[in-house]
Amino acid sequence: MAQTFAYDLDPVTFITVGAVGEPGSRTFYLQAAEHGRTVSLLIEKEQALALAAGIEQLFARLHEAGVLPADEVAPAAGNLGLLLPIEPAFRVGQMGIGVDEARERVVLIAEENGDDEAEAEGMRARFTASYAQMAALAQQA
């Protein structure tokens, strides 16, 4: 069965990770936007750190394979603060990243876990971003 996405931003014009609140009681978000449409997803701090590590590992593999340019990918410049208002669409249970080599884009898929294993799969979001945008996301996280 083909995957369907409640949110499919391709390509994103903005993508970031950020937190709101005081240390020790922060709420973390993965946020992306495309032409004025903003999607905010609740994530855990550990998920933000794992996403950053995963992006760095992906870039290392792509560089070794000769897919990335010889120069390292420079993070995209710009403000990476969360866009307001923040209205989370869902809480992320798991994330995965991959590459669309033909388009030189990174694809990030975030999935919501259902309330129990018998429940149908939760909502999904797909964010397609440039290498530079994902390098900036990793640096921000």
Secondary structure, DSSP 8 states (H G I E B T S, - for coil): -----SEEESS-SEEEEEEESSTTS-EEEEEEEETTEEEEEEE-HHHHHHHHHHHHHHHHHHHHTT-S-SS------S--S--SS--EEEE-SEEEEEEETTTTEEEEEEE---SSTTS----EEEEEEEHHHHHHHHHH-
